[in-house]
């Protein structure tokens, strides 16, 4: 008697009249199918890790450095891009996902590596997008080592955990605050356009004071701010009659949206306290601006030949510059 093959026997059991036996066979088939899919995923994941390691050996650091000042909707990670930290890379990928409508999921995220895949990777319509970045110990940077930028999924409008309150605050709340501030106080370019009005108002409220405005004339027929000097008459008179013959000179950087440097001249009163004399806002600390500042200071304080005058300058920089300011007094300023 001929025996049927084993696979034929199993196929016949699938059509068995026993209802309970059919349920057991269906459960077994489902478990086998799920185990097969899981093994495929493990194989795919192992292949991805192997490809990442191979790509890490091939990619060099001769690539562009990410610019964090680019508009958020213009950010797009590229193969070989160099980032300062994992957080900066994740921020770039998040902006790229929100702008393009992609559901990005960070499969791995730590201080050594980042693996970003499409959130629809395990659905029926699998998307092939994948990004792998690792820490470069030699250059102390984070670099994209492998990337497949092709998206096969449709656009999404719910981003879930990608759009966090921090992301919303950075993109919208700050702009709303800046817009409200500009609405109340105006823009900086509008303020600088009225610098002469500001100087005239200072002279009106402080008669016989000194306010000087310096601008740069460019070929485009536009005047750009260069420097601004202020010395109130009350301060110069009080220094002459009630302060020691000591002047301290120093400069410091200005922080904010508009850069520059602040040049100051201070004295010591009878109580050995700091007494402001004059100050100036300049574009850069150099010989020309220091000479301009000291010439105006010399005229306001009537220093003459500088007899019995002590000048204190900072000595925090390496190189020194000797400036002779027209009253037979040699002032050493460290720049």
Order of alpha helices (4+ residues) and beta strands (2+ residues): alpha-alpha-beta-alpha-beta-beta-beta-beta-alpha-alpha-alpha-alpha-beta-beta-alpha-beta-beta-beta-alpha-beta-beta-beta
